Amino acid sequence: MTTTDRLFDISGSTWKIALKRLFELLFVVLTEDLAIDQQTVKDHLKLDYARAGVKGIPDYENLPSLNKPAKAGVANKRQRYHG
C-alpha cells in the first residue's frame, strides 16, 4: 500500500487536506505503518512544520494516536445536488 493510499484510508481524501491535518496524517503513516520512532518523526516534522508557517501545535505532540476515521456521509451542498 502506498502512502497516498494510506492517507486516503485514514482521511477519506488525498486532496484539499488542511496543512496541519496533513502533518498529523503523515505522523500516523510514518509511525504506525512504517514503524519509524515517534520522537524521530516528531523532530523531523517539527522542522517542516515551522518552515511551513503553520500556526498552532499539531495533535501528535499531545495525543498517542491520530488514526481518526474519516467523516462518513457528510457531503457539501454541491455534492448533494450532483451525487
DSSP file (Angstrom, degrees, kcal/mol; ACC not computed):
  #  RESIDUE AA STRUCTURE BP1 BP2  ACC     N-H-->O    O-->H-N    N-H-->O    O-->H-N    TCO  KAPPA ALPHA  PHI   PSI    X-CA   Y-CA   Z-CA
    1    1 A M              0   0    0      0, 0.0     2,-0.1     0, 0.0     0, 0.0   0.000 360.0 360.0 360.0 134.6    0.0    0.0    0.0
    2    2 A T     >  -     0   0    0      1,-0.1     4,-2.2     4,-0.0     5,-0.2  -0.366 360.0-110.2 -82.5 165.6    1.4    3.4   -0.9
    3    3 A T  H  > S+     0   0    0      1,-0.2     4,-2.7     2,-0.2     5,-0.2   0.890 120.7  53.5 -61.1 -39.7    1.5    6.4    1.4
    4    4 A T  H  > S+     0   0    0      2,-0.2     4,-2.2     1,-0.2    -1,-0.2   0.909 107.7  50.2 -63.7 -42.0   -1.2    8.1   -0.7
    5    5 A D  H  > S+     0   0    0      1,-0.2     4,-2.4     2,-0.2    -1,-0.2   0.915 111.9  48.1 -60.5 -42.8   -3.5    5.0   -0.4
    6    6 A R  H  X S+     0   0    0     -4,-2.2     4,-2.2     2,-0.2     5,-0.2   0.902 108.6  53.1 -67.2 -41.2   -3.0    5.0    3.4
    7    7 A L  H  X S+     0   0    0     -4,-2.7     4,-2.8     1,-0.2     6,-0.5   0.907 110.5  48.7 -59.4 -40.4   -3.7    8.8    3.6
    8    8 A F  H  X S+     0   0    0     -4,-2.2     4,-2.8     1,-0.2    -2,-0.2   0.918 108.3  53.7 -65.0 -42.9   -6.9    8.1    1.7
    9    9 A D  H  < S+     0   0    0     -4,-2.4    61,-0.4     1,-0.2    -2,-0.2   0.893 117.0  37.7 -57.5 -40.7   -7.8    5.2    4.1
   10   10 A I  H  < S+     0   0    0     -4,-2.2    -2,-0.2    -5,-0.1    -1,-0.2   0.915 131.6  24.0 -78.4 -44.5   -7.4    7.5    7.1
   11   11 A S  H  < S-     0   0    0     -4,-2.8    60,-0.3     2,-0.3    -3,-0.2   0.669  91.5-126.1-101.4 -18.6   -8.8   10.8    5.8
   12   12 A G  S  < S+     0   0    0     -4,-2.8     2,-0.3    -5,-0.4    -4,-0.2   0.556  85.9  60.6  81.7   7.1  -11.2    9.8    3.0
   13   13 A S        -     0   0    0     -6,-0.5    -2,-0.3    -5,-0.1    -1,-0.2  -0.983  56.3-159.6-157.1 159.3   -9.4   12.1    0.7
   14   14 A T  S    S+     0   0    0     -2,-0.3     2,-0.3    -3,-0.1     3,-0.1   0.255  81.2  51.2-124.1   7.6   -6.0   12.8   -0.9
   15   15 A W  S    S+     0   0    0      1,-0.1     3,-0.1     0, 0.0    -1,-0.0  -0.948  96.2  30.7-142.0 162.5   -6.6   16.4   -1.7
   16   16 A K  S    S+     0   0    0     -2,-0.3     2,-0.5     1,-0.2    -1,-0.1   0.856  74.9 153.8  55.7  38.8   -7.8   19.6    0.0
   17   17 A I        -     0   0    0     -3,-0.1    -1,-0.2     1,-0.0     5,-0.1  -0.858  51.4-111.4 -94.6 127.3   -6.4   18.4    3.3
   18   18 A A     >  -     0   0    0     -2,-0.5     4,-2.6     1,-0.1     5,-0.2  -0.270  25.7-119.8 -56.5 143.1   -5.5   21.2    5.6
   19   19 A L  H  > S+     0   0    0      1,-0.2     4,-2.1     2,-0.2     5,-0.2   0.885 112.8  51.4 -57.4 -42.9   -1.8   21.5    6.1
   20   20 A K  H  > S+     0   0    0      1,-0.2     4,-1.8     2,-0.2    -1,-0.2   0.927 111.8  47.4 -60.6 -44.3   -2.0   20.9    9.8
   21   21 A R  H  > S+     0   0    0      1,-0.2     4,-2.7     2,-0.2    -2,-0.2   0.871 107.5  56.9 -64.7 -37.1   -4.1   17.8    9.3
   22   22 A L  H  X S+     0   0    0     -4,-2.6     4,-2.7     1,-0.2    -1,-0.2   0.911 105.9  50.0 -61.3 -42.1   -1.6   16.6    6.6
   23   23 A F  H  X S+     0   0    0     -4,-2.1     4,-2.0     1,-0.2    -1,-0.2   0.912 111.5  49.3 -60.4 -41.6    1.2   16.8    9.1
   24   24 A E  H  X S+     0   0    0     -4,-1.8     4,-1.7     2,-0.2    -2,-0.2   0.899 111.6  48.2 -65.6 -40.9   -0.9   14.8   11.6
   25   25 A L  H  X S+     0   0    0     -4,-2.7     4,-2.5     2,-0.2    -2,-0.2   0.902 109.6  52.4 -66.1 -41.2   -1.7   12.2    8.9
   26   26 A L  H  X S+     0   0    0     -4,-2.7     4,-3.0     1,-0.2     5,-0.3   0.890 105.8  55.5 -61.8 -38.3    1.9   11.8    7.9
   27   27 A F  H  X S+     0   0    0     -4,-2.0     4,-2.4     2,-0.2     5,-0.4   0.928 108.6  48.0 -58.7 -44.9    2.8   11.3   11.5
   28   28 A V  H  X>S+     0   0    0     -4,-1.7     4,-2.9     2,-0.2     5,-0.8   0.945 114.3  45.2 -61.0 -49.6    0.4    8.4   11.7
   29   29 A V  I  X>S+     0   0    0     -4,-2.5     5,-1.9     1,-0.2     4,-1.0   0.928 115.7  46.2 -62.9 -45.9    1.7    6.8    8.5
   30   30 A L  I  <5S+     0   0    0     -4,-3.0     6,-2.4     3,-0.2    -1,-0.2   0.880 122.9  33.5 -67.0 -37.9    5.3    7.2    9.4
   31   31 A T  I  <5S+     0   0    0     -4,-2.4    -2,-0.2    -5,-0.3    -3,-0.2   0.882 128.8  31.0 -87.9 -39.8    5.0    5.9   12.9
   32   32 A E  I  <5S+     0   0    0     -4,-2.9    -3,-0.2    -5,-0.4    -2,-0.1   0.897 130.1  29.9 -88.2 -42.5    2.3    3.3   12.6
   33   33 A D  I  <<S+     0   0    0     -4,-1.0    -3,-0.2    -5,-0.8    -4,-0.1   0.888 132.2  31.5 -86.5 -41.7    2.7    1.9    9.1
   34   34 A L  S   <S-     0   0    0     -5,-1.9    -3,-0.2     2,-0.1    -4,-0.1   0.473  98.0-133.6 -97.2  -2.5    6.4    2.4    8.6
   35   35 A A        +     0   0    0     -6,-0.3     2,-0.4     1,-0.2    -4,-0.2   0.825  43.9 162.5  55.7  38.4    7.3    1.9   12.3
   36   36 A I        -     0   0    0     -6,-2.4    -1,-0.2     1,-0.1    -2,-0.1  -0.716  52.0 -90.3 -85.7 139.6    9.6    4.9   12.5
   37   37 A D     >  -     0   0    0     -2,-0.4     4,-2.3     1,-0.1     5,-0.2  -0.196  32.0-132.7 -51.1 131.4   10.4    6.0   16.0
   38   38 A Q  H  > S+     0   0    0      1,-0.2     4,-2.8     2,-0.2     5,-0.2   0.889 104.3  50.1 -56.6 -44.7    7.8    8.6   17.1
   39   39 A Q  H  > S+     0   0    0      1,-0.2     4,-2.5     2,-0.2    -1,-0.2   0.886 109.4  51.7 -65.9 -37.5   10.4   11.0   18.5
   40   40 A T  H  > S+     0   0    0      2,-0.2     4,-2.0     1,-0.2    -1,-0.2   0.931 112.3  46.1 -61.7 -46.1   12.4   10.9   15.3
   41   41 A V  H  X S+     0   0    0     -4,-2.3     4,-3.0     1,-0.2     5,-0.3   0.925 112.1  51.1 -63.5 -45.0    9.3   11.6   13.2
   42   42 A K  H  X S+     0   0    0     -4,-2.8     4,-2.3     1,-0.2    -2,-0.2   0.916 109.1  51.5 -58.3 -43.9    8.3   14.5   15.6
   43   43 A D  H  X S+     0   0    0     -4,-2.5     4,-1.0     2,-0.2    -1,-0.2   0.911 115.2  41.0 -61.2 -43.4   11.8   16.0   15.4
   44   44 A H  H  X S+     0   0    0     -4,-2.0     4,-1.6     1,-0.2     3,-0.3   0.907 115.9  48.4 -73.1 -42.5   11.8   16.0   11.6
   45   45 A L  H  X S+     0   0    0     -4,-3.0     4,-3.2     1,-0.2     5,-0.2   0.840 103.5  63.2 -67.0 -31.1    8.2   17.1   11.2
   46   46 A K  H  X S+     0   0    0     -4,-2.3     4,-2.1    -5,-0.3    -1,-0.2   0.896 102.8  49.4 -59.6 -40.2    8.8   19.9   13.7
   47   47 A L  H  X S+     0   0    0     -4,-1.0     4,-2.2    -3,-0.3    -1,-0.2   0.942 114.8  42.9 -63.8 -48.1   11.3   21.5   11.3
   48   48 A D  H  X S+     0   0    0     -4,-1.6     4,-2.2     1,-0.2    -2,-0.2   0.887 111.6  55.4 -65.5 -38.9    9.0   21.3    8.3
   49   49 A Y  H  X>S+     0   0    0     -4,-3.2     5,-1.4     1,-0.2     4,-0.7   0.914 110.0  45.9 -60.3 -44.4    6.0   22.5   10.4
   50   50 A A  H ><5S+     0   0    0     -4,-2.1     3,-0.8    -5,-0.2    -1,-0.2   0.907 112.4  50.5 -66.2 -42.5    8.0   25.6   11.4
   51   51 A R  H 3<5S+     0   0    0     -4,-2.2    -2,-0.2     1,-0.2    -1,-0.2   0.842 106.9  55.0 -64.0 -33.8    9.1   26.2    7.8
   52   52 A A  H 3<5S-     0   0    0     -4,-2.2    -1,-0.2    -5,-0.2    -2,-0.2   0.657 105.8-130.4 -75.8 -15.0    5.6   25.9    6.5
   53   53 A G  T <<5 +     0   0    0     -3,-0.8     2,-0.3    -4,-0.7    -3,-0.2   0.754  43.6 167.8  72.7  24.1    4.4   28.6    9.0
   54   54 A V      < -     0   0    0     -5,-1.4    -1,-0.2     1,-0.1     2,-0.2  -0.536  29.7-131.7 -72.5 133.9    1.5   26.5   10.2
   55   55 A K        +     0   0    0     -2,-0.3     2,-0.1     2,-0.1    -1,-0.1  -0.541  63.1  20.6 -87.0 153.3    0.0   28.0   13.4
   56   56 A G  S    S-     0   0    0     -2,-0.2    -2,-0.0     2,-0.0     0, 0.0  -0.262  93.6 -64.3  87.9-175.9   -0.7   26.0   16.5
   57   57 A I        -     0   0    0     -2,-0.1    -2,-0.1     2,-0.0     5,-0.1  -0.941  49.4-115.3-114.3 130.7    0.6   22.7   17.7
   58   58 A P    >   -     0   0    0      0, 0.0     3,-1.9     0, 0.0     4,-0.3  -0.339  24.7-120.2 -64.0 147.4    0.0   19.5   15.8
   59   59 A D  G >> S+     0   0    0      1,-0.3     4,-2.5     2,-0.2     3,-2.1   0.793 107.2  71.1 -59.1 -30.2   -2.2   17.0   17.6
   60   60 A Y  G 34 S+     0   0    0      1,-0.3    -1,-0.3     2,-0.2   -18,-0.1   0.686  87.7  65.1 -65.9 -14.1    0.6   14.4   17.5
   61   61 A E  G <4 S+     0   0    0     -3,-1.9    -1,-0.3     1,-0.1    -2,-0.2   0.727 118.4  23.6 -73.8 -21.0    2.5   16.4   20.1
   62   62 A N  T <4 S+     0   0    0     -3,-2.1    -2,-0.2    -4,-0.3    -1,-0.1   0.646 114.0  66.1-116.7 -23.2   -0.3   15.8   22.6
   63   63 A L     <  -     0   0    0     -4,-2.5     3,-0.1     1,-0.1    -1,-0.1  -0.800  64.2-141.6-111.8 146.7   -2.0   12.6   21.6
   64   64 A P  S    S+     0   0    0      0, 0.0     2,-0.4     0, 0.0    -1,-0.1   0.840  89.4  16.9 -71.3 -32.2   -0.8    9.0   21.4
   65   65 A S        -     0   0    0     -6,-0.1   -37,-0.0     1,-0.1     0, 0.0  -0.997  47.8-175.6-145.7 138.9   -2.7    8.2   18.2
   66   66 A L        +     0   0    0     -2,-0.4     2,-3.3   -42,-0.1   -38,-0.1   0.129  41.3 131.6-114.6  18.6   -4.3   10.2   15.5
   67   67 A N        +     0   0    0    -39,-0.1    -1,-0.1   -56,-0.0   -42,-0.0  -0.323  34.7 167.7 -74.9  65.3   -5.8    7.4   13.5
   68   68 A K        -     0   0    0     -2,-3.3    -2,-0.1     1,-0.1     2,-0.1  -0.612  35.6-118.4 -82.3 136.4   -9.2    9.1   13.3
   69   69 A P        -     0   0    0      0, 0.0   -59,-0.1     0, 0.0   -58,-0.1  -0.381  34.1-101.3 -70.5 154.8  -11.7    7.8   10.9
   70   70 A A        -     0   0    0    -61,-0.4     2,-0.5     1,-0.1   -58,-0.1  -0.356  41.3 -95.8 -69.9 154.0  -12.9   10.0    8.1
   71   71 A K        -     0   0    0    -60,-0.3     2,-0.4     3,-0.1     3,-0.4  -0.614  46.7-151.7 -70.4 123.3  -16.3   11.7    8.4
   72   72 A A        +     0   0    0     -2,-0.5     3,-0.1     1,-0.2    -1,-0.0  -0.793  66.6  11.3-102.4 141.7  -18.7    9.4    6.5
   73   73 A G  S    S+     0   0    0     -2,-0.4     2,-0.8     1,-0.2    -1,-0.2   0.619  85.4 128.8  76.2  13.0  -21.9   10.6    4.8
   74   74 A V        +     0   0    0     -3,-0.4     2,-0.4     0, 0.0    -1,-0.2  -0.884  31.9 174.4-105.6 108.1  -21.1   14.3    5.1
   75   75 A A        -     0   0    0     -2,-0.8     2,-0.0    -3,-0.1    -3,-0.0  -0.874  27.3-125.0-113.3 144.8  -21.5   15.9    1.7
   76   76 A N     >  -     0   0    0     -2,-0.4     4,-2.0     1,-0.1     5,-0.2  -0.276  40.6 -91.9 -77.4 175.7  -21.3   19.6    0.9
   77   77 A K  H  > S+     0   0    0      1,-0.2     4,-1.7     2,-0.2     5,-0.2   0.887 125.7  49.3 -58.0 -44.2  -24.1   21.4   -1.0
   78   78 A R  H  > S+     0   0    0      1,-0.2     4,-1.9     2,-0.2    -1,-0.2   0.902 110.1  51.3 -63.8 -41.6  -22.7   20.8   -4.5
   79   79 A Q  H  > S+     0   0    0      1,-0.2     4,-1.3     2,-0.2    -1,-0.2   0.874 107.5  53.5 -64.6 -37.0  -22.1   17.0   -3.8
   80   80 A R  H  < S+     0   0    0     -4,-2.0    -1,-0.2     1,-0.2    -2,-0.2   0.891 112.0  44.4 -65.4 -38.6  -25.7   16.6   -2.6
   81   81 A Y  H  < S+     0   0    0     -4,-1.7    -1,-0.2     1,-0.2    -2,-0.2   0.828 124.0  33.9 -74.7 -31.8  -27.1   18.2   -5.8
   82   82 A H  H  <        0   0    0     -4,-1.9    -2,-0.2     1,-0.2    -1,-0.2   0.410 360.0 360.0-104.6   1.1  -24.8   16.2   -8.1
   83   83 A G     <        0   0    0     -4,-1.3    -1,-0.2    -5,-0.2    -2,-0.1   0.462 360.0 360.0 -82.8 360.0  -24.5   13.0   -6.2
